[in-house]
């Protein structure tokens, strides 16, 4: 999950047009199915594993409960994502600007993926993984998270710049400075 969910999000920024939407949606749905299966296994293990000497189970013991609780929170955040994504896409097509659904989908996804990455490390610790495996996970997780956030930031900057240019062209058209057919491109660009 440390790689798959961020890659699905990155696809939205790097691929062109409708391809980005479909790759993003299909990739995230496939990854969500894998995550739901893992969460189901985790829920089963929480019920089955008893900590010796009457310290309860994985969910009630103070030193082990963080991983399953964060996992359940992350699962709860994941479940509405397809609906939020659909509403975001549908509303965006109508009004050509982000709405409440857009921000709910984007930030719920970003927070959920970040929690999932952190929880993966907690899970390795809970499982008693080797120090080498924990270091590898930490490096991969950190690189993937930073790459994902940089691409998201660059995408937001690009979106804001293109929005500012659209606003300038619309204002110029309203002021009568540019004809309605002019898109702001040079004559050479329109001839090729």
Secondary structure, 3 states (H helix, E strand, C coil): CCCHHHHHHHHHHHCCHHHHHHHHHHHHHHHHHHHHHHHHHHHHHHHHCECCCCCCECCCCCCCHHHHHHHHHHHHHHHCHHHHHHHHHHHHHHHCCCCHHHHHHHHHHHHHHHHHHHHHHHHHHHHCCCHHHHHHHHHHHHHHHHHHHHHHHHHHHHHHHHHHHHHHHHHHHHCCCCCCCCCCCCHHHHHC
